[in-house]
Amino acid sequence: MVSRSYSNLLELVSGEPSCLGRLHRPIPRVVTASGIVPDLDSSSSDTDEGSSSSSSGPSIRTIIVANHLPIHAHRRSGGMGWTFSWDEDSLLLQLKDTIGDRGGGGMEFIYVGCLRNEIPLSEQDEVSNLLLDKFNCVPAFLPSDLLSKFYHGFCKQHLWPLFHYMLPLSAELGGRFNRSLWQAYVSANKIFADKILEVISPDDDFVWVHDYHLMILPTFLRKRFNRVKLGFFLHSPFPSSEIYRTLPVREEILRSLLNSDLIGFHTFDYARHFLSCCSRMLGLTYESKRGYIGLEYYGRTVSIKILPVGIHMGQLKSVLSLPATEKKVVELTKQFSGRGRTMLLGVDDMDIFKGISLKLLAFEQLLLQHPEFRGKVVLVQIANPARGRGKDVEDVRVESRAMVKRINDMFGAEPGYDPVIMIDSPLPFYERVAYYAVAECCLVTAVRDGMNLIPYEYVVSRHGNERLDRALGRDRETPRKSVLVVSEFIGCSPSLSGAIRVNPWNIDTVADAMDSALEMPEPEKQLRHEKHYRYVSTHDVGYWANSFLQDLERTCGDHMRRRCWGIGFGLGFRVVALDSNFRKLSMEHIMPAYRRTSARVVLLDYDGTLMPQASIDKSPSQGTIQMLNSLCRDRSNVVFLVSARSRRTLSEWFSPCKNLGMIAEHGYFLRQNGDAEWETCIPAADCSWKMIAEPVMRLYSETTDGSTIEGKETSMVWCYEDADPDFGSCQAKELLDHLESVLANEPVSVKSGPNNVEIKPQGVSKGLVAERLLSGMRERGSLADFVLCIGDDRSDEDMFEVITGAVGGPSLSPSAEVFACTVGRKPSKAKYYLDDTTEIVRLMQGLASVSEGSSANLVSEH
C-alpha cells in the first residue's frame, strides 16, 4: 500500500530508493541489504520491551539521528568479528533511558548514525544486522575519504569554528571555504537520509536530528516525505547574523533547517541569532503565540524551542554510589584537605574555545595578588582529549603545559606543593566525579560553548550521598555547599543564576571571582548550592527530551489535515502546506464561469497584485490600462480597483480608464467611474489626530535610517522597507505602542503591516466597501452571479471574508460563482491562489480577451 505521505505520483517514478514495500510491524522495519527485506518472522525475536509494548497497543516510535551512534565497537581478538556495547555517556542513550522511565516504556527508539570505527565493506551487512537485532541501531557507513572531508573537513574546519565565532581570516583559522568539502557534507547527509528511509514509517514515526553535522538532512527527508514529523536540535551555539552571513552556503543551510517542524536551541541568544538570520537573509518574520515562537514558511509553521539540555541524574547518582568513587574521594581528601589545601577544579576539552590558558593566567594572577593563598590553594585542571585534530589543538596543549610549568616553578617553592596539577590523559568518569565531590569551586571559563554540562555534574556531585558523606567525614544533616565560576559565553550560564559569571577574556575579573569563591561565607555557598541543585535535579535530560518531543508532537498535529506539495530544486526545496480546500486558480476553471454569467463584479488590489511590490516605477503600464479598459467595456462587468493609495494618485494614474471604479485609502473614498465624483464610504473623518501622530512618526523616522512617512488625506503610513530589518521591526513595535498610547482617545485604528505601521479612521476596511458594492447592486435589482476578488496582503483578507461569506445570502445570485484569490501560496481566507503578479496579469488578460470577443459579437449583431 502506498504511504499517505506521497503528495503526487511523480515520487513513484523518481530515482530515489523506494519505500513502497515497507513492512508495518514493531521492529525491525529495515532493509538491511540492497534488495533484501528481512524475514517477517524476525519480529518475533524482538526484545521483551518491544513485545510488551506492542501487546498493550502501538507505541510511539522516534528515530534519533546523530553523527555517532551511542555504541562502542571493539574488534574481537584474532581480528574475527566485532563486539558492541552501549556508550553509557552518550546523551542519545541517556534520553532513551529517562523517557523510558517516565513514559512506562511507551516510547520506542531507533538510532541512526556512524560508528567510530571503520568497518570493512565485507563485514558491513553482518554488522548492520547485529546492531539492528541487538541494539535497535542502524549504522551509516561513510567511506574513509568521504568521512574525512565531511567530519574533519567541513564540520570541524568550517562549521565548528564559524559557529564558535572564528572567521576564516587565514589558513590557520579554519581555512577558506572549500567547495569539495561542502559537497562531501551534502553527500554524507544524503547517506544518512537513505538510512532513515530504510526504517521510517513516515505517517507514524517522529524523526529527531541532532547537531550541526546534519543540518541539511531535513531537506532530503522533507523532499521524500512531505509530511514527515521532523525535529532538529542544535547542540552548538548559533552565531550572530554578522558571523553566519559570511558562510557561502548560508541560505542552503537556513532553508534546510526550516524544513524541520521544530528547531531547538539551548538559549534564547542562539534562537535569536537564528531568527535574525532568517529575517535578514530570507525576509521571514516570527511571532510568539501563547508562549510558542513560530516562523511562517510557505504555509508551514516552524516552531522554535528554547530549552537547555540536562544531565542523567540516575546515571550520575549510580556513579556516586560506586565503591571506586568513594575510594577515590578518600584518596583526594587526604591529598588536599588532609594537607590543609583547597581544590579549585577545571574540567575542559583540550581545544581552543575552552579557555584553559585564560584560566591559568587568572590563577597566576590570583597567586600574585594574594600571597596568602600560596601553598593553600591548588588548581586541578582535567583536560579531556580533544574531539578534533589539527595544529590548533597541539598549540593549546603545548601552551597549557608551558604555563603550568611556569606557574609551578614560580609559586611551588614549598616542598610537595604544585599550584597547578594538569591531568591531560583520559580519566574514568568515576574519578572525575570524585574530583567534583572534593573541589571547593568549579571553574568553567570557555570563550564559547554550546551548553557545557560540567557545572551541572559538579553541583550534583557536591550534593553527594551517604557513602560520600562518610568519605568526606561529614554528617548527613550537614548543609551542602558549592561554588561555580562560569563564563557568560556558555549555554548553561543563563540557567545558573547563583553562579559567579565572568568574562573569561578579563583576567583580572576571573582572578577576583576565584578570590570571591574562596572567601565566600559558608551560608552563601549553601544558598547558591540549594538553588542550583533544585534546578539541575528537576531539569534533567529526561525533562529536556520529554519537553522537546511533546512540542514536536504538538507542532505536527495538523500534518494530515493540510495539503502539501514540494517546490524548488536541490537544497532550495521546500514544502508548501495549505488548507485542503485551497487550490490554484486555473484559466480552465474560471473561464467557463466567466462566459456563462452576466452580472459580474471584479475587485482588484493594485500594489502587489497588478504591480509587483519590488517595482521602482509603480505607475501602471499601457498594457495594464488597455486590459482594464477591455474589462470595463463589457456591460456585464462592474470593475473596481481597491487600493491603499490616495485618490489623487489613482485619479492621475488611471484617468484613461473612464469606466473603472476606484476605491482609495483602504475604502474611505469611492468613485463609481471616471466621470463621477469621489464620495466617502463613512461619515467625514476628523483628521485632527494627525497633529498628534505626525511628530511621533517624524521622531521614529529620524532615528531609523531608511524609513519614510507617507501622508494621505485620511491616513498616515510609516514605512521601513529600506531600513535594517531587525532595527526596523523593533522600531515598528515601539512606534505601534507609542501611537496606540497617544491616540487612545482618537477615532482611529493603528495597525502594523508588512514593513509599515499605518493609522487610519476606525471603521474603514476593504471588506466594508465590498459589502457596500454588492448591496448596491441588489438595490438596483441586479444580483451578482460572478465575483472575482484578488489581493495580496492582510488588508485584502477583509474582502475575501465578505465575498465568501455572501455565498447563499441575499446579496448574491443563488447560482453565483465566487473566486477569492490571494497572491502566493500562504494561509489566507481566500480559497484560490496565483503565484505572482505575472500569473494574475495573464489571467486578467484572458478574461479581457473574452470580454472583447463578447463586445465584438454585440456590435456585429446590431
N, C-alpha and C positions, 0 to 999 in steps of 0.2 A: 504494500500500500504506500502510495506517495505521501511524504510528510506534508502537513499543512503549511509548513514554512516556505514551501516553494511558491513564490508570488507569480510566476508565469512559466510557460513551457520552455522558454529559452534556456532555463537552467538545466533542463533534462538533456539538452544536446551540447552542453558546454564540455570543454575538455577536462574539467576538474574531476577528481576521484568521486565516484558515485556512492551515495549512501542509501540508495533505494531499497537495498535488501537488508536494511537494519533489523536486527532481531530485538524485539521488545521483551526483555527479561531483566531480572535484577542486576547481576554481574556475572560474568563479563559480557559486555556488548561490544566486542572488539574484533576487528580484522587484524590478526596478528602477523600475517604474511600476505604478500601480494596475491590476491585472488583466492585466498583460503579463508573460509569462515569457520570459527571454532565449532566443535560438536555441541549440539544443543544440550546434550546430557551433561556437559561440563558444569552447567549451572547448579547441578545437584551437589557439587563438591565445594560450594562456597563456604565461607566461614560461618560459624554459628551465629555470629552477629548479623550477617546478611540474611540468613534463613529466618532468624527470629523476627527481624524487622519486616520481612516480606510476609510472614504469616499473619501479622497484625495489620496489614494494609500496605499500600505503596508508600515508600519513604521518599523524602525529598533528596535529590541527588545533586551534588555540587562537584564540578570539575575544577580542581585547583591547578593552575598553570603557573609555573615559575621556571627560571633559568635552570635551577638544580632540583632534582628530586630529593626528598628527605631520607636518603638512603646512603649507607656506607657499603662500598663494594670491595671485596678482597679476593685476590687470586688464590685458589687452593694450592697447597704445597704440591710441587711437581708440575705446576703450570696447567693442570687439567681442570677446567671449570671454575666457577665463581661461587662465593658465598656472599649473602647480603644480610644487612641488619638495619634497623631503623636508626636514623640520626636523631637522637633524643633532644639535641639542642636546636633543631630546626623549628622555626616559627610555624611552618606549614603543618608539621606533625602536632605541635602544641595546640593549634587552633582546633584540630580534629578531636584531640583528647578532651579539651574543655567544652566544646559544643556537644560532644557525646555525653559528657557528664550532665550538662544542663538539659539536653533535649531527650534524654531517656533512650538514646540510640536511634532516634527518628531521622537523623541526618546521615547520609551516606556520601563518602568521598572517593573520588578518583583523582590521582595525581598524574600530571603530565609534565615532563621536564627531562633534563640531561643528567646522566651520571657523571661523576667527577673523574671516572676512569675511562680510558679509551678501550672500547670493546671491539675486538676483531670482527670483520664483516661475517666471517663464517660462524660466529657464536651469537650474533645479534638476535636471530629468531628464537634461539633457546633462552637467551636472557630475557627477551620480551615476554615469552610465555611464563617463565618462572616469576618475574616481577608482577605480572598481572594476577597470577593464581595466588601467590603468597602475600603480596603487599598492595594489590589494587593500584599498581603503578604502571604507567605507560611511558617507556623511555623514548626520547627523541635522540637519535644518533646523528651527530653532525660530523662530517669528515674533518680530519685534523686541520687541514688548511683553512676550511671554512670556519671552524671553531676559533682558530687563532685570529682571523680577521674580524669575526663577529664579536667575540668577547674581549680579547686583549687589544683588538684594534679599535673598532668603532665605539664599543661600550666604555672601555677604560681609557682610551686616548681622546675621545671626543665628548661623549655624553657625560661621563662621570666628572671630568674636570669642569666642563661648562656648567653643569647643574650645581657645582660647588663654587661657582663664581670665578673660575680661572679661564681667562680668554686665551686663545691660541696665538699669542703675540709673537711667539718664536717656536722653533722646533723643540726646544727644551720644555715648553709649556703645552704639551699635548699635540703640537704639530698642526699644520694646516689641514683643512678639510680634504679628505681623500675619498673620491667618488667610488673607488673599488671597495673600500671598507663599508661604505653605505650600502652598496649592492650586496655585500656579504650579510649585512644586518637584515636587509629585506629578505634574502634567501633563507636565512636561519629562521626568521619569523614565519615564513611560509611553511617550513618543515614542521614547526610547532603546530601550525594551523592544520596541516594534513593529519597529524597525530590526533588532534582533537576530533576531527571529522570521523575518525575510526570508531570513536566511543560515544559520541554525543547522541542523545535523543533530543533533538532541537526544540520540540514543543514542551518538554518536561524539565530538562536539566538546566541548572544555573552554571555559568562559567565565571570563575573569578581569576583574573590575570594579575600577576604581581610584578611590579617594579619596571625600571627603565629599560631593561633588556628586551622587553616585549611590547614596546609602545605602539607598533603598527600592526600587531596581531589582531586588534579589534576590527580593522578594515577587512582582513581576509575572512574572518568569521561572519561579519555582517554581510559581506558580499555573497557568501554561500547560503546563509540563513538570515533572511531579513528580520525575523522576529526573535533571534537568539537573545536569551536573557543574560546579559553580559555586564560584569562589574570589573573595574580596574582600580588597583590601589598602588600609589607611588610611594615607595619607602624612602626615597631620597628627597632632598629639597627640590622645589621648582623655582628656578631663578627669576629675578625681575625681568620685565619685558626688555629693558635695555641690554641685558646679557643674552636672553634667549633669542632675540631677533637677529643676533649675529650668526645663528646656525643656518646654513644654506637650505636645509630641508625643514625649516621651521613650520611651514604650513602643512606639509605632508604629515608631520607628527601630530600637530594640533588636530587636524581633521580626522586622523585615525583614532585619537583618544576620544573625540566626540562621537565616534561610532559605538562607544560604550553607552550603557544606560545609566551607570552610576560610577563616578570617579571620586576616589578617596584620597585625602591628604592628611598628614599628621597635624598641621597647624593652619590657622586662618591665613597667615602670611603666605604660605605656599599656595593655598587656594586662591588668594587674592592676586598673586602674580599670574597664575594660570588664567583667571578670568580677565585680567588686564591684557594678556596676550591675545585672547580670543576677541576682545574688543578692538584692539589696535590693528591686528593683522587680518581678522575675518569680519570685522564690523558687527559682532554679536553683542547683545546686551543680556544681562541676567537680572533676575528679580527674586526676592525672598517671599515665599508664601507659607504662612503658618510655621515658620522656623526652618523651612527647607529652601535651599538655594537651587535655582534651576536655570538652565540655558535653553532657549528655544532654538532648535537646529533642524530646519526643514520639517517642521511639524512634530518632531520628537522633542520631548523634554528630557534633557540630560541633567541628572541631579548631581549635586556636589556634596560630598560627605566630608566633614572635618572631625576627625577623632584620632588621637594618638594611640598607637598600639600599646599593649601592656605586656606583663611577664606571665609566665606559667607558675602560678602560686603553688600548685600541688607539687610540681617537679622541684621547685626551689626548697620547699619545706621538707621534701623527702631527702634532698641532699644535705640539708641542715641536720637531719637526724642520723646521718651515717656515722658509724664509729670512726671512720677515717677522718671525717671533718672534725669531730671532737678531738681526736689525737693531734691534728694539725693546729687547732686552736690552742691547745695546751702548750704545744711547742712554741708558737708565736708569742703567746703571753709571757713565757719565760724569756724569750729573746728580746722583747721590747719592754713590757710593763715590769717584768722582773728586774730590769736594769734601770727603771725609772725613766724610760723613754716613751714618747708619744709618737704613734704612727700616723702619718698622712699618706693617703693612698691614691694613686692614679692607675687607671686601667684603660689602655687605649690600643687600637691597632697601630702598627708601625707604618703610618702614611703621613703625607704632607699636610693633611687637613685636621689632624687630631691635636695639634698644638703642643706636642711633647716638649719641644725646645723652649717654647714660651713659658711653659710650666716650670721647667728647670731654671730658667732665668729669673722667674719670680721667686722661686725658693732660694736661689742665691741671694737675691735682694733682701729677702726676709732675714737671712742669717747675717747679712751685712748690717742691716738696720737694728737688729735685735740680737746682740751677742749673747743674751741670757738664754736663747734657745739652742745655742751650740752645745752639742753633747746630750741634749734632751729631746730633740725632735728629729725624726727620720722620715724622709720621703721614700716610700716604696713605689717604684714605677714598674708596673707589669705591662710589657709591650708585646701584644699578641702579634703573630706573624701577619704580614700584610696580605690582603686579598688580591692585590695586583702585583705587577712586577715592573721593573724598569729602573732607570738611573735615579729618578727622584726618590724611590723607596730606599735605595742604597745610600743616597745622600743623607736622608733623615737618620738612618741607622748610624752612619759614621759621625754625624754631627752630635747626636744624642750621647753616644759613648764618649766622645771627646769632652762634652760638657759635664758629664757625670764624673769623669776623671779629674777635671779641673776643680769642680766643687769639692770633691773628696780630698784632693791634695791641699786645697785652701783651708778647709774647715775640719778636716779629720785628724787633727793632731792628737786628740785623746785616744789612747790605746783601745782598740776594739770598737771604735766608733766610725762608721761611714755615714755621712749625712744623707747620701742617696744610695739606694740599693736598686739596681736595674735588673729586672728579670726579663730577658728577651728570648727565652726558649718556651716552647709550648707548655702550658700549665694545666693540669687536670682541673675540671670545674670545681670539685670539692675543695681543692686548695685555694682557688680564687675566692670561694665563699668563706673560707676560714680567714683570709686576709680582710674581707669585708667585715667580718664579725669583730675583729680586733681593732680595726682602724678607727681612730677618733674622728677623722674627717675624710671625705672622699672629694677629690678634685677632678673635674671634667672641664678642660679648657680648650675644647676643639674650636677651631676658627670657622668651621661649617660642618654640620652633621644633620642628616635627615631626622633622626629620632634620638638614638643612644639610650639603651636601657640599663646602662651601668648604675646610674643613680637609683633606679627602682630596685635593682638587685641588692644594692648596698643597704637601702632602708629596711627591706625585709630581713636581710641577714643580721642587721643590728638588733632587730626585734627579737631574734633568737628563739630558743625553746628551752625546755627543762634540761636537756642534755648539755647544751652550750652554757646554760647558767652555771652548771657545776664546773665546767671547764674554765669559765671566766671568774669563778669564785664569787658569784653574786646571788642574792635571793631572788626567787621568782616574783616577789612583790616589788622588787626594785624597779622604779620607772625607767623605761628605755630612753635612750638618747642617741641622736645622730646629727651630724652637721654636713651640709653639702655646699660646695662652692662650684657653681656651674656657669658655663659660658652662655651668654644671652643669644648665641648663634646656633644653638642646638634645638632640635624639635621638642625635647622633653621640658625645656626651660619654662614655657608658659604654664605647665601643669604643676610645677614645683614652686608654689608661691612662698614657701618657707625657706627656700634656698637663698644663699648669698649669690646674687647674679653679678657677673663681671664681664667686662670687655677684655678678652684674652690678649688683645694687642697692647693693652695698657699694663705694662709690667708692674708699675708701682701699685696700681689698683688691685691686681691679683695678689701681690705680696701683702697689702693691707687686709685683703679678705682672708688670707691664711692666718694673719695675726688675730683678726676678729674671731675666727673659728677656734683658735687655741685659747683665747681669753674669754670666750663667751660663758656667761653664768650657766650653771647646770640646769636650773628651771627653764631657761630659754631653750636650751638644747632639747629638753624633754618635750616642750610645747611644739617645737618645729618637727620633731620626730613623729609625734602623735598625728599632726596634720598630714604629713607625708604618708605615713603608714595607712591612714584611713583612706586616702585617695588611691594609693597603689594597690591595696588589697581588694578594693571594690572595682577598680578599672583594670582588670587583668586581661589577658589575651582572649579569654572566653567572652568577656563583656564586649570587647572590640569586635570580635568575629561575629557574634550574635547580632550586634547592632548593625554591622555592615550588611549582613545577609538579610536581615529584616527589611532594611531600607531598599535593598536590591529587589526583594520580592514586591514591596510596595510600588516601586518605580515601574516594574514590569507588569503590573496588574492589568493594564488595558491593552496589552500587546495583541491579543487575539481579536479585539474589537476594532482594530484600526486596519485600514487598507495600506499596504506597504509596497513600495517598489523602489528599485535602485536606479540612481542616475550617476553619471560621471564615469571616468575611466581610471584605471590604475589606482594609485593611492589617493586620488581625488574622489573616489567612490563614496557615496553616502546614500542613506535610505530616507525617502520621503514617507512619512506616516500621517495619514489623514483619516477623517471620518469616512465610514464605509459608504455614505451617500454622496461624497464629494468626488467629482469627476471633471475631466477636461471638456470644455465646451467645443464641440466639433462643428464644422460647417454643415456636415451631413445631418446633424441633429437639429440645428436651428433653422436651416433654410426651408424645410417643408412647413414648419410652423409660421415662418415669416410670410410665405407665399399664400397660405390659406386664411390668414387673418386680415381684418380690415380696419381695426381701431387699435393702432399700436402706440405705445409710449416708449421712448428711448431716452434714458438718463445716463449721461456720460460725465465722469470726472475728467479733469484735464491733466494736471501735473501728475506724472507717474502712471497715467493711463493712456492718453493720446500723445503725451510728450514725455520722453524719458527724464527721470529726475536728474541724471548726470549732464543733461544738455546745458551748454553755456547760453545759447540763444533759445529762450523759452517761447518765443512767438511762434504761431502756427505757420506751417509751410503752405505753399499754394495747393499742394495735393490734399492737405487736410481740409482747407477751405472748400475745394471742389467736392470732396467726399461729403462734407456736412451739407452743402447745398443740394447735392443729389438726394440725400435722405430727406431734407426739408421740403423739396418739391413734390414729394409723394404725399398726396392728400390723405392717405391713410395713416400718416405718421405725425406724432407730436414729439419733437426732438428738443431736449433741454441739455445745456451744458451746466453742470453743477460743480462750482469751483469755490475755493477759499480765497481767490484773488478778488481785488477791488472791482467795483462796477466800471470804473473809469478804464482800467486795463482791459477788461473784457470787451467793453464798447469799442475801444480802439482796435484791438486785435481782430475782432470778428464782425466788423462793420460790413464786409461784403456779404455776410450771411443774413439776409433780410428776414427770413422765416424761422431763424434759430431762436429758441427761447433760452434765456440765460438766468442763472441764479448765482449771485455773488456773495462773498463773505459768509460761506457755510450755510446760506439760506436766509440771510437777513434781507437781502434785496432780490427782487424778482422782476423780470421783464418778459412778457409773452412773446414778443418778436421785435425786430429792428425798428419798427415804426411806433411801438408802444412806449409809454413812459415807465420808468422804474418805479416800483412800488415796494413797500415794506411788508414783510410777512408777519411781523408782530408790531405792537404799538411802538411808536418812536422811542428810541433808547436815549437815556440821559448819559452823555459821554463825559460828564464832569470828572468821572473816576480817572480819566487819563492824566489829570493834573497830579494825581497821587502816584499812579503807576509809572509814568514816564521817567521821573527822576530815579526811581528804583531800578528800572531796566537800564537806564543810562549808566548807573554805577556798576552794574554787573557787566555791561558791555565794555566799559573802560578797563575793567580788571580781568577780562577774559579775551585774550588776543584771538582774533579770527571770528568773533561773534558780531552780529548785527541786529539792528532793530528795524522791523518793518511796520510802519504805521498805516492803518486803514481807517475808513470813516467810523466804523463801529467796533473795531478790534485792534489789538496790538500783538505782534509776534516777536519774541526774542529767539533768534536762530544761532546755533553754534555748530553748524555743519562743517565749517572750516577751522574750528578750534581743535585743540588737543582733545581726543575723545574722552579720556579719563577725567581731565580737569573740567571739560565742558559739561559732562554728565554730572559731576559733583556740583558745579555751579548751578546747573539747572535745578537740581533738587533743592539747593538753598534758595534760589530765586522763587521756586514754586511755593515753598513755605513762607517766604517773606511776603510775596504778593497775596497769598491766602490770608495772611495776618492783617495786612494793611487794607485789604479790600473786603474784609469780612462783612461789612455792613453795606456794601455796594451791590447793585443788581447785576452782577457779572459772575461768570464761572472761569476758573483758571485751570487749564488742562496742559499736561505735558504730552508731546507728540514725538515723532522721530526727529531728533536733533532740534527740537524747539520747545518753547513754552508760550502758550497763547492765552490771551484774555479776550473773551467775547461776551456779549449780552446773554443773560440767562434766557433759556427757552429757545435759543437758536440752534437748529441742527438740520442736517440734510434730510433726516428722516421725516421731520415735520413738513418740509417742503414737498417731499414725495407724497405724503398723505394728502396734502392740500391739492396737488395736481390731480390725483386720482379722484378725489371728492368733487373737484371742479368739473371733470368730465362727466361724472354721474349726474350732477346737477343740470348739465346741458343735455342730458338724455343719451349720452354715449358711454357705454361701459367698455373699458379697455379689454380686448381679448388677447393682447400680446404685450408683455412688458419685458424690456431688456434694460438692466442696470449694471454698469461696470464701474468699478473704482478700485483703488489700490491701498488705502490706508484706513486707520481706525475711524475717521470721521464718516467714511462711506459705509461702515457697518450698520449705522442707523438706517440708511436707505435699504440695505439688504433685509434688515429685520422687518421693516414696514411692508415691503412688497411681497415678501414670502409669507408674512402674517395675513396679508389681504386675500390670499387664495381661499376661495369658498365664502368670502364675505360679500357685502353689498357693493363694494367699490369696484369689483371686477366681474367680468362675464363668467358665468358658471363653467365655461369651457376654456377659460383664459390659460394661455401658455406663459409661464413666468420664468425668466432667466436672470438670476442674480449671480454675477461673475466677478471674482476678485483677480488681482494680478499676482501671479506666483503661487506656488503650492505652499500654503500656510494655513493654520487654523483660521476659520472665518465662518460667519453666519451665511455666507453665500454657498450655494450648492455646486457651483461651477468655478473653474479657474482657467486662465490662459497664462502662458509662461512669462510673456513680456509685452511691451508696447508694440513690438513688431507684429506679433500674432493678433493683437487687438485691432490694429490698423488694417491688417489683412482681412479680418472678419468683417469689419465695418465697410470696407471697400466691396466685399462680396455682397453685403446687404444693399449697399448703394447701387450696385450694378443691377440687382433685382428690381429696385425701385425705378431706375432709369428705364428698364425694359417695360415696366408697368405703365409709366408715364407715356412712353412712345406708343404703346398699344392704344391708350386712351385717345391720344392725338389722332392716330390713324382712323379710329372708329368715328370720331367727329368729322 
